[in-house]
Amino acid sequence: MAALDDLVADVRALVECESPSDDLAAVARSAEVVTRLGTARLGVAPERIVLDGRTHLRWRLGAAPSRVLIVGHHDTVWPLGSLADHPCTVEDGVLRGPGCFDMKAGLVMAFHAAAGLDGVTLLVTGDEELGSPTSRELIEAEARTATAALVLEASAAGGAVKTERKGTSMYEVRVVGRAAHAGLEPERGVNASVELAHQVLAVSALADPAAGTTVTPTAARAGTTTNTVPAAGSFQVDVRATTLAEQARVDRAIHALSPVLPGARLEVIGEPNRPPLEATASAALFERLCRVAARMGLPEPACAAVGGASDGNFTAGAGTPTLDGLGAVGGGAHAADEHVLVDELPGRTALLRALVEELLADPTNPVTGSGAARP
């Protein structure tokens, strides 16, 4: 079992190298620290993959063909300088610091769990918090060659692993009207604000709470001055769906929107960003995790369905059995109280290693026909 002091020291080293996703230089510096730490634990250097200036790292472990893919990311949402107000500390069994829970502790767990194994690929990306714009194809390509994907994102509440994640879609609905003087001749205009209001209500009605589908209009803007009929406007839409069918339904409906006001025009930009991680993609792996835990005398792991997305959505969408949320136990992701429960790190790392060893020992796919092709 990995030593607690080593695990904590490694997490601190990663946390104290700030890595906001939108700062390419910071992500590159973080990649150097991740490389140094991972190489020390794994005994082999990674391949450095730079895509559009963003640094990703890939370790191939052992001489055997890779069968298990371990996925993580080293970028965070925290801006440079966050350590000044949120230093990395360990007090009363709680480690704090920007990015510790999401997900630098998970990376450390992966390094310790995979050390000395043969047939594992460890992929650490640098743009997950942005939606993985440069690493998506890399993740999907690696997933297609693996029999299982294990994602070291932070756990759900109480340490539960994540067996379902909603898929995400993002849209911008643009409205074009016609300007006119609001006091002298408003009837000559086509009011983009009014058309926008109609479309916001139409988009909101696409939600299906019973199916777990949320369709949420978010940021909106319209018009230029208080005495001018608005000639243009737009609003953003955030969609979360538990199944590919629901994601596709909403996509079709949003792209089929039509204007309500005579003379108004619409343009819809956007598409599904991440396919859902459906329960069928994780069920067999979760059952294996429970059996491994029982053999080790550990409590049966809990599981959770969550609304947030991760790179596990991509691995599942590629058709690869996927289990997510195998990383640290704690809370406060992206928030001032972000923290990791340090006493949970050794046992959780040992469970991860035991699961990987079992998957490597069985050359067959953990579940036949799981996952689904992404839309």
TORKOL-4160 file (C-alpha; in steps of 0.2 Angstrom, whole numbers, padded with zeros to 4 digits, m for minus):
375
<pt num="1" X="0000" Y="0000" Z="0000"/>
<pt num="2" X="0006" Y="0017" Z="m0004"/>
<pt num="3" X="0013" Y="0027" Z="0010"/>
<pt num="4" X="0002" Y="0041" Z="0016"/>
<pt num="5" X="0017" Y="0053" Z="0018"/>
<pt num="6" X="0022" Y="0050" Z="0000"/>
<pt num="7" X="0005" Y="0052" Z="m0007"/>
<pt num="8" X="0002" Y="0069" Z="0003"/>
<pt num="9" X="0020" Y="0075" Z="m0003"/>
<pt num="10" X="0016" Y="0072" Z="m0021"/>
<pt num="11" X="m0001" Y="0080" Z="m0020"/>
<pt num="12" X="0007" Y="0095" Z="m0012"/>
<pt num="13" X="0020" Y="0096" Z="m0026"/>
<pt num="14" X="0006" Y="0096" Z="m0039"/>
<pt num="15" X="m0005" Y="0109" Z="m0030"/>
<pt num="16" X="0009" Y="0121" Z="m0028"/>
<pt num="17" X="0012" Y="0122" Z="m0047"/>
<pt num="18" X="m0003" Y="0132" Z="m0052"/>
<pt num="19" X="m0011" Y="0127" Z="m0069"/>
<pt num="20" X="m0026" Y="0137" Z="m0075"/>
<pt num="21" X="m0032" Y="0130" Z="m0091"/>
<pt num="22" X="m0033" Y="0146" Z="m0100"/>
<pt num="23" X="m0014" Y="0150" Z="m0097"/>
<pt num="24" X="m0003" Y="0140" Z="m0109"/>
<pt num="25" X="0013" Y="0144" Z="m0100"/>
<pt num="26" X="0006" Y="0139" Z="m0083"/>
<pt num="27" X="m0001" Y="0122" Z="m0091"/>
<pt num="28" X="0016" Y="0119" Z="m0098"/>
<pt num="29" X="0025" Y="0122" Z="m0082"/>
<pt num="30" X="0013" Y="0110" Z="m0073"/>
<pt num="31" X="0016" Y="0097" Z="m0086"/>
<pt num="32" X="0035" Y="0098" Z="m0081"/>
<pt num="33" X="0030" Y="0095" Z="m0063"/>
<pt num="34" X="0018" Y="0081" Z="m0068"/>
<pt num="35" X="0032" Y="0073" Z="m0079"/>
<pt num="36" X="0045" Y="0074" Z="m0065"/>
<pt num="37" X="0033" Y="0066" Z="m0052"/>
<pt num="38" X="0026" Y="0053" Z="m0063"/>
<pt num="39" X="0043" Y="0048" Z="m0070"/>
<pt num="40" X="0049" Y="0046" Z="m0052"/>
<pt num="41" X="0034" Y="0035" Z="m0047"/>
<pt num="42" X="0032" Y="0025" Z="m0064"/>
<pt num="43" X="0051" Y="0023" Z="m0068"/>
<pt num="44" X="0048" Y="0029" Z="m0086"/>
<pt num="45" X="0046" Y="0046" Z="m0094"/>
<pt num="46" X="0030" Y="0051" Z="m0103"/>
<pt num="47" X="0027" Y="0056" Z="m0121"/>
<pt num="48" X="0024" Y="0074" Z="m0122"/>
<pt num="49" X="0010" Y="0079" Z="m0134"/>
<pt num="50" X="0007" Y="0097" Z="m0138"/>
<pt num="51" X="m0009" Y="0101" Z="m0147"/>
<pt num="52" X="m0013" Y="0120" Z="m0151"/>
<pt num="53" X="0000" Y="0124" Z="m0137"/>
<pt num="54" X="m0008" Y="0113" Z="m0124"/>
<pt num="55" X="0002" Y="0100" Z="m0116"/>
<pt num="56" X="m0004" Y="0083" Z="m0113"/>
<pt num="57" X="0006" Y="0068" Z="m0106"/>
<pt num="58" X="0005" Y="0049" Z="m0111"/>
<pt num="59" X="0014" Y="0035" Z="m0102"/>
<pt num="60" X="0014" Y="0018" Z="m0109"/>
<pt num="61" X="0018" Y="0005" Z="m0095"/>
<pt num="62" X="0027" Y="m0011" Z="m0098"/>
<pt num="63" X="0030" Y="m0021" Z="m0114"/>
<pt num="64" X="0013" Y="m0029" Z="m0116"/>
<pt num="65" X="m0001" Y="m0022" Z="m0127"/>
<pt num="66" X="m0010" Y="m0009" Z="m0117"/>
<pt num="67" X="m0027" Y="m0015" Z="m0111"/>
<pt num="68" X="m0032" Y="m0003" Z="m0097"/>
<pt num="69" X="m0033" Y="0016" Z="m0100"/>
<pt num="70" X="m0031" Y="0027" Z="m0084"/>
<pt num="71" X="m0037" Y="0045" Z="m0088"/>
<pt num="72" X="m0034" Y="0061" Z="m0078"/>
<pt num="73" X="m0030" Y="0080" Z="m0081"/>
<pt num="74" X="m0018" Y="0092" Z="m0073"/>
<pt num="75" X="m0027" Y="0109" Z="m0078"/>
<pt num="76" X="m0038" Y="0118" Z="m0065"/>
<pt num="77" X="m0051" Y="0132" Z="m0065"/>
<pt num="78" X="m0040" Y="0142" Z="m0052"/>
<pt num="79" X="m0032" Y="0158" Z="m0059"/>
<pt num="80" X="m0013" Y="0161" Z="m0056"/>
<pt num="81" X="m0011" Y="0169" Z="m0039"/>
<pt num="82" X="m0024" Y="0158" Z="m0030"/>
<pt num="83" X="m0011" Y="0150" Z="m0019"/>
<pt num="84" X="m0009" Y="0167" Z="m0010"/>
<pt num="85" X="m0026" Y="0166" Z="m0003"/>
<pt num="86" X="m0029" Y="0147" Z="m0003"/>
<pt num="87" X="m0012" Y="0140" Z="0001"/>
<pt num="88" X="m0009" Y="0121" Z="0001"/>
<pt num="89" X="m0011" Y="0115" Z="0019"/>
<pt num="90" X="m0014" Y="0099" Z="0029"/>
<pt num="91" X="m0023" Y="0101" Z="0045"/>
<pt num="92" X="m0033" Y="0088" Z="0055"/>
<pt num="93" X="m0032" Y="0075" Z="0041"/>
<pt num="94" X="m0038" Y="0088" Z="0028"/>
<pt num="95" X="m0028" Y="0093" Z="0013"/>
<pt num="96" X="m0033" Y="0110" Z="0005"/>
<pt num="97" X="m0027" Y="0120" Z="m0010"/>
<pt num="98" X="m0033" Y="0125" Z="m0027"/>
<pt num="99" X="m0036" Y="0110" Z="m0038"/>
<pt num="100" X="m0032" Y="0097" Z="m0025"/>
<pt num="101" X="m0048" Y="0088" Z="m0026"/>
<pt num="102" X="m0051" Y="0091" Z="m0045"/>
<pt num="103" X="m0040" Y="0082" Z="m0048"/>
<pt num="104" X="m0022" Y="0083" Z="m0043"/>
<pt num="105" X="m0024" Y="0070" Z="m0029"/>
<pt num="106" X="m0032" Y="0058" Z="m0042"/>
<pt num="107" X="m0016" Y="0060" Z="m0053"/>
<pt num="108" X="m0005" Y="0055" Z="m0038"/>
<pt num="109" X="m0016" Y="0040" Z="m0034"/>
<pt num="110" X="m0014" Y="0035" Z="m0053"/>
<pt num="111" X="0005" Y="0036" Z="m0052"/>
<pt num="112" X="0006" Y="0026" Z="m0036"/>
<pt num="113" X="m0007" Y="0013" Z="m0041"/>
<pt num="114" X="0000" Y="0010" Z="m0059"/>
<pt num="115" X="0019" Y="0008" Z="m0054"/>
<pt num="116" X="0026" Y="m0008" Z="m0060"/>
<pt num="117" X="0011" Y="m0014" Z="m0070"/>
<pt num="118" X="0012" Y="m0020" Z="m0088"/>
<pt num="119" X="m0001" Y="m0016" Z="m0101"/>
<pt num="120" X="m0007" Y="0001" Z="m0094"/>
<pt num="121" X="m0009" Y="0018" Z="m0103"/>
<pt num="122" X="m0010" Y="0033" Z="m0092"/>
<pt num="123" X="m0016" Y="0049" Z="m0101"/>
<pt num="124" X="m0015" Y="0066" Z="m0092"/>
<pt num="125" X="m0022" Y="0080" Z="m0102"/>
<pt num="126" X="m0021" Y="0099" Z="m0100"/>
<pt num="127" X="m0038" Y="0106" Z="m0106"/>
<pt num="128" X="m0051" Y="0096" Z="m0097"/>
<pt num="129" X="m0059" Y="0111" Z="m0088"/>
<pt num="130" X="m0061" Y="0119" Z="m0105"/>
<pt num="131" X="m0071" Y="0104" Z="m0112"/>
<pt num="132" X="m0056" Y="0095" Z="m0119"/>
<pt num="133" X="m0055" Y="0104" Z="m0136"/>
<pt num="134" X="m0038" Y="0098" Z="m0141"/>
<pt num="135" X="m0037" Y="0082" Z="m0131"/>
<pt num="136" X="m0054" Y="0074" Z="m0136"/>
<pt num="137" X="m0048" Y="0065" Z="m0151"/>
<pt num="138" X="m0033" Y="0059" Z="m0142"/>
<pt num="139" X="m0044" Y="0052" Z="m0128"/>
<pt num="140" X="m0056" Y="0044" Z="m0139"/>
<pt num="141" X="m0042" Y="0036" Z="m0149"/>
<pt num="142" X="m0034" Y="0028" Z="m0134"/>
<pt num="143" X="m0051" Y="0022" Z="m0127"/>
<pt num="144" X="m0055" Y="0013" Z="m0143"/>
<pt num="145" X="m0039" Y="0002" Z="m0141"/>
<pt num="146" X="m0043" Y="m0002" Z="m0122"/>
<pt num="147" X="m0054" Y="m0015" Z="m0114"/>
<pt num="148" X="m0058" Y="m0003" Z="m0099"/>
<pt num="149" X="m0056" Y="0016" Z="m0095"/>
<pt num="150" X="m0054" Y="0021" Z="m0077"/>
<pt num="151" X="m0056" Y="0040" Z="m0074"/>
<pt num="152" X="m0047" Y="0047" Z="m0059"/>
<pt num="153" X="m0059" Y="0062" Z="m0057"/>
<pt num="154" X="m0064" Y="0066" Z="m0039"/>
<pt num="155" X="m0077" Y="0055" Z="m0031"/>
<pt num="156" X="m0095" Y="0060" Z="m0028"/>
<pt num="157" X="m0101" Y="0063" Z="m0010"/>
<pt num="158" X="m0095" Y="0051" Z="0003"/>
<pt num="159" X="m0082" Y="0043" Z="m0009"/>
<pt num="160" X="m0095" Y="0036" Z="m0021"/>
<pt num="161" X="m0088" Y="0032" Z="m0039"/>
<pt num="162" X="m0098" Y="0039" Z="m0053"/>
<pt num="163" X="m0107" Y="0026" Z="m0064"/>
<pt num="164" X="m0117" Y="0039" Z="m0074"/>
<pt num="165" X="m0113" Y="0056" Z="m0080"/>
<pt num="166" X="m0125" Y="0067" Z="m0091"/>
<pt num="167" X="m0120" Y="0072" Z="m0108"/>
<pt num="168" X="m0118" Y="0090" Z="m0112"/>
<pt num="169" X="m0123" Y="0101" Z="m0127"/>
<pt num="170" X="m0120" Y="0120" Z="m0128"/>
<pt num="171" X="m0129" Y="0132" Z="m0140"/>
<pt num="172" X="m0130" Y="0150" Z="m0145"/>
<pt num="173" X="m0147" Y="0156" Z="m0152"/>
<pt num="174" X="m0145" Y="0172" Z="m0162"/>
<pt num="175" X="m0159" Y="0183" Z="m0166"/>
<pt num="176" X="m0160" Y="0196" Z="m0180"/>
<pt num="177" X="m0173" Y="0209" Z="m0180"/>
<pt num="178" X="m0174" Y="0227" Z="m0187"/>
<pt num="179" X="m0170" Y="0243" Z="m0178"/>
<pt num="180" X="m0182" Y="0258" Z="m0177"/>
<pt num="181" X="m0185" Y="0273" Z="m0165"/>
<pt num="182" X="m0193" Y="0266" Z="m0150"/>
<pt num="183" X="m0203" Y="0282" Z="m0147"/>
<pt num="184" X="m0207" Y="0288" Z="m0165"/>
<pt num="185" X="m0210" Y="0273" Z="m0175"/>
<pt num="186" X="m0208" Y="0257" Z="m0165"/>
<pt num="187" X="m0220" Y="0248" Z="m0177"/>
<pt num="188" X="m0207" Y="0249" Z="m0191"/>
<pt num="189" X="m0195" Y="0238" Z="m0181"/>
<pt num="190" X="m0194" Y="0220" Z="m0178"/>
<pt num="191" X="m0190" Y="0218" Z="m0159"/>
<pt num="192" X="m0176" Y="0206" Z="m0156"/>
<pt num="193" X="m0179" Y="0206" Z="m0137"/>
<pt num="194" X="m0197" Y="0201" Z="m0139"/>
<pt num="195" X="m0192" Y="0187" Z="m0152"/>
<pt num="196" X="m0178" Y="0182" Z="m0140"/>
<pt num="197" X="m0191" Y="0180" Z="m0126"/>
<pt num="198" X="m0201" Y="0169" Z="m0136"/>
<pt num="199" X="m0186" Y="0158" Z="m0140"/>
<pt num="200" X="m0181" Y="0157" Z="m0122"/>
<pt num="201" X="m0198" Y="0150" Z="m0117"/>
<pt num="202" X="m0198" Y="0138" Z="m0132"/>
<pt num="203" X="m0180" Y="0131" Z="m0127"/>
<pt num="204" X="m0185" Y="0130" Z="m0109"/>
<pt num="205" X="m0200" Y="0119" Z="m0114"/>
<pt num="206" X="m0188" Y="0106" Z="m0121"/>
<pt num="207" X="m0183" Y="0100" Z="m0104"/>
<pt num="208" X="m0189" Y="0083" Z="m0098"/>
<pt num="209" X="m0187" Y="0082" Z="m0079"/>
<pt num="210" X="m0194" Y="0064" Z="m0079"/>
<pt num="211" X="m0180" Y="0059" Z="m0091"/>
<pt num="212" X="m0167" Y="0069" Z="m0082"/>
<pt num="213" X="m0165" Y="0081" Z="m0096"/>
<pt num="214" X="m0161" Y="0099" Z="m0092"/>
<pt num="215" X="m0162" Y="0113" Z="m0105"/>
<pt num="216" X="m0157" Y="0129" Z="m0097"/>
<pt num="217" X="m0156" Y="0146" Z="m0106"/>
<pt num="218" X="m0141" Y="0156" Z="m0098"/>
<pt num="219" X="m0132" Y="0172" Z="m0103"/>
<pt num="220" X="m0143" Y="0183" Z="m0114"/>
<pt num="221" X="m0141" Y="0200" Z="m0122"/>
<pt num="222" X="m0151" Y="0211" Z="m0134"/>
<pt num="223" X="m0152" Y="0229" Z="m0140"/>
<pt num="224" X="m0140" Y="0244" Z="m0140"/>
<pt num="225" X="m0149" Y="0259" Z="m0132"/>
<pt num="226" X="m0165" Y="0262" Z="m0122"/>
<pt num="227" X="m0174" Y="0271" Z="m0136"/>
<pt num="228" X="m0170" Y="0259" Z="m0150"/>
<pt num="229" X="m0180" Y="0244" Z="m0155"/>
<pt num="230" X="m0167" Y="0230" Z="m0153"/>
<pt num="231" X="m0160" Y="0224" Z="m0170"/>
<pt num="232" X="m0151" Y="0209" Z="m0163"/>
<pt num="233" X="m0149" Y="0198" Z="m0148"/>
<pt num="234" X="m0143" Y="0181" Z="m0142"/>
<pt num="235" X="m0143" Y="0169" Z="m0128"/>
<pt num="236" X="m0134" Y="0153" Z="m0123"/>
<pt num="237" X="m0141" Y="0136" Z="m0119"/>
<pt num="238" X="m0134" Y="0123" Z="m0107"/>
<pt num="239" X="m0141" Y="0105" Z="m0110"/>
<pt num="240" X="m0138" Y="0090" Z="m0100"/>
<pt num="241" X="m0145" Y="0073" Z="m0104"/>
<pt num="242" X="m0144" Y="0055" Z="m0097"/>
<pt num="243" X="m0145" Y="0046" Z="m0114"/>
<pt num="244" X="m0139" Y="0048" Z="m0132"/>
<pt num="245" X="m0158" Y="0048" Z="m0137"/>
<pt num="246" X="m0162" Y="0063" Z="m0126"/>
<pt num="247" X="m0147" Y="0072" Z="m0131"/>
<pt num="248" X="m0151" Y="0070" Z="m0150"/>
<pt num="249" X="m0169" Y="0074" Z="m0147"/>
<pt num="250" X="m0165" Y="0091" Z="m0140"/>
<pt num="251" X="m0152" Y="0094" Z="m0153"/>
<pt num="252" X="m0165" Y="0092" Z="m0167"/>
<pt num="253" X="m0177" Y="0103" Z="m0158"/>
<pt num="254" X="m0165" Y="0117" Z="m0155"/>
<pt num="255" X="m0159" Y="0117" Z="m0173"/>
<pt num="256" X="m0178" Y="0117" Z="m0179"/>
<pt num="257" X="m0183" Y="0133" Z="m0170"/>
<pt num="258" X="m0192" Y="0145" Z="m0180"/>
<pt num="259" X="m0196" Y="0164" Z="m0178"/>
<pt num="260" X="m0212" Y="0170" Z="m0170"/>
<pt num="261" X="m0212" Y="0188" Z="m0176"/>
<pt num="262" X="m0214" Y="0192" Z="m0194"/>
<pt num="263" X="m0197" Y="0198" Z="m0201"/>
<pt num="264" X="m0187" Y="0190" Z="m0187"/>
<pt num="265" X="m0173" Y="0178" Z="m0192"/>
<pt num="266" X="m0164" Y="0165" Z="m0181"/>
<pt num="267" X="m0147" Y="0157" Z="m0181"/>
<pt num="268" X="m0143" Y="0142" Z="m0170"/>
<pt num="269" X="m0124" Y="0138" Z="m0167"/>
<pt num="270" X="m0119" Y="0123" Z="m0157"/>
<pt num="271" X="m0120" Y="0104" Z="m0154"/>
<pt num="272" X="m0117" Y="0090" Z="m0142"/>
<pt num="273" X="m0101" Y="0093" Z="m0133"/>
<pt num="274" X="m0099" Y="0077" Z="m0123"/>
<pt num="275" X="m0110" Y="0061" Z="m0125"/>
<pt num="276" X="m0117" Y="0054" Z="m0109"/>
<pt num="277" X="m0109" Y="0041" Z="m0098"/>
<pt num="278" X="m0123" Y="0029" Z="m0097"/>
<pt num="279" X="m0126" Y="0016" Z="m0083"/>
<pt num="280" X="m0123" Y="0002" Z="m0096"/>
<pt num="281" X="m0105" Y="0008" Z="m0099"/>
<pt num="282" X="m0100" Y="0006" Z="m0081"/>
<pt num="283" X="m0111" Y="m0008" Z="m0074"/>
<pt num="284" X="m0099" Y="m0022" Z="m0076"/>
<pt num="285" X="m0084" Y="m0012" Z="m0070"/>
<pt num="286" X="m0093" Y="m0007" Z="m0055"/>
<pt num="287" X="m0098" Y="m0025" Z="m0051"/>
<pt num="288" X="m0079" Y="m0029" Z="m0052"/>
<pt num="289" X="m0074" Y="m0015" Z="m0041"/>
<pt num="290" X="m0087" Y="m0022" Z="m0028"/>
<pt num="291" X="m0080" Y="m0039" Z="m0029"/>
<pt num="292" X="m0062" Y="m0033" Z="m0027"/>
<pt num="293" X="m0067" Y="m0022" Z="m0012"/>
<pt num="294" X="m0075" Y="m0037" Z="m0004"/>
<pt num="295" X="m0059" Y="m0048" Z="m0006"/>
<pt num="296" X="m0049" Y="m0034" Z="0002"/>
<pt num="297" X="m0061" Y="m0033" Z="0017"/>
<pt num="298" X="m0066" Y="m0016" Z="0012"/>
<pt num="299" X="m0084" Y="m0009" Z="0013"/>
<pt num="300" X="m0094" Y="m0010" Z="m0003"/>
<pt num="301" X="m0091" Y="0005" Z="m0014"/>
<pt num="302" X="m0106" Y="0017" Z="m0017"/>
<pt num="303" X="m0110" Y="0023" Z="m0034"/>
<pt num="304" X="m0118" Y="0039" Z="m0040"/>
<pt num="305" X="m0126" Y="0048" Z="m0055"/>
<pt num="306" X="m0120" Y="0065" Z="m0058"/>
<pt num="307" X="m0124" Y="0080" Z="m0069"/>
<pt num="308" X="m0107" Y="0086" Z="m0072"/>
<pt num="309" X="m0096" Y="0079" Z="m0087"/>
<pt num="310" X="m0078" Y="0073" Z="m0088"/>
<pt num="311" X="m0067" Y="0064" Z="m0100"/>
<pt num="312" X="m0076" Y="0048" Z="m0095"/>
<pt num="313" X="m0090" Y="0054" Z="m0106"/>
<pt num="314" X="m0078" Y="0053" Z="m0121"/>
<pt num="315" X="m0071" Y="0036" Z="m0116"/>
<pt num="316" X="m0089" Y="0029" Z="m0114"/>
<pt num="317" X="m0095" Y="0037" Z="m0130"/>
<pt num="318" X="m0081" Y="0028" Z="m0139"/>
<pt num="319" X="m0089" Y="0012" Z="m0134"/>
<pt num="320" X="m0076" Y="0008" Z="m0120"/>
<pt num="321" X="m0082" Y="0002" Z="m0103"/>
<pt num="322" X="m0079" Y="0016" Z="m0091"/>
<pt num="323" X="m0079" Y="0019" Z="m0072"/>
<pt num="324" X="m0077" Y="0037" Z="m0066"/>
<pt num="325" X="m0074" Y="0046" Z="m0050"/>
<pt num="326" X="m0061" Y="0034" Z="m0044"/>
<pt num="327" X="m0050" Y="0048" Z="m0037"/>
<pt num="328" X="m0049" Y="0057" Z="m0020"/>
<pt num="329" X="m0063" Y="0058" Z="m0007"/>
<pt num="330" X="m0066" Y="0076" Z="m0001"/>
<pt num="331" X="m0076" Y="0090" Z="m0008"/>
<pt num="332" X="m0078" Y="0108" Z="m0013"/>
<pt num="333" X="m0072" Y="0106" Z="m0032"/>
<pt num="334" X="m0069" Y="0123" Z="m0040"/>
<pt num="335" X="m0074" Y="0132" Z="m0023"/>
<pt num="336" X="m0065" Y="0140" Z="m0009"/>
<pt num="337" X="m0067" Y="0125" Z="0003"/>
<pt num="338" X="m0059" Y="0112" Z="m0010"/>
<pt num="339" X="m0051" Y="0098" Z="0000"/>
<pt num="340" X="m0046" Y="0080" Z="0001"/>
<pt num="341" X="m0047" Y="0068" Z="0016"/>
<pt num="342" X="m0029" Y="0062" Z="0017"/>
<pt num="343" X="m0033" Y="0046" Z="0027"/>
<pt num="344" X="m0043" Y="0040" Z="0013"/>
<pt num="345" X="m0029" Y="0041" Z="0000"/>
<pt num="346" X="m0019" Y="0025" Z="0004"/>
<pt num="347" X="m0034" Y="0013" Z="0004"/>
<pt num="348" X="m0042" Y="0020" Z="m0011"/>
<pt num="349" X="m0026" Y="0019" Z="m0020"/>
<pt num="350" X="m0024" Y="0001" Z="m0015"/>
<pt num="351" X="m0042" Y="m0003" Z="m0021"/>
<pt num="352" X="m0038" Y="0006" Z="m0038"/>
<pt num="353" X="m0022" Y="m0005" Z="m0040"/>
<pt num="354" X="m0031" Y="m0021" Z="m0036"/>
<pt num="355" X="m0045" Y="m0017" Z="m0049"/>
<pt num="356" X="m0032" Y="m0013" Z="m0062"/>
<pt num="357" X="m0022" Y="m0029" Z="m0058"/>
<pt num="358" X="m0038" Y="m0039" Z="m0060"/>
<pt num="359" X="m0042" Y="m0031" Z="m0077"/>
<pt num="360" X="m0025" Y="m0035" Z="m0083"/>
<pt num="361" X="m0026" Y="m0053" Z="m0078"/>
<pt num="362" X="m0042" Y="m0055" Z="m0088"/>
<pt num="363" X="m0039" Y="m0052" Z="m0107"/>
<pt num="364" X="m0057" Y="m0051" Z="m0111"/>
<pt num="365" X="m0067" Y="m0036" Z="m0112"/>
<pt num="366" X="m0075" Y="m0032" Z="m0095"/>
<pt num="367" X="m0092" Y="m0031" Z="m0103"/>
<pt num="368" X="m0098" Y="m0035" Z="m0120"/>
<pt num="369" X="m0107" Y="m0022" Z="m0130"/>
<pt num="370" X="m0106" Y="m0008" Z="m0117"/>
<pt num="371" X="m0105" Y="0010" Z="m0121"/>
<pt num="372" X="m0112" Y="0018" Z="m0137"/>
<pt num="373" X="m0105" Y="0028" Z="m0152"/>
<pt num="374" X="m0105" Y="0046" Z="m0149"/>
<pt num="375" X="m0117" Y="0057" Z="m0159"/>
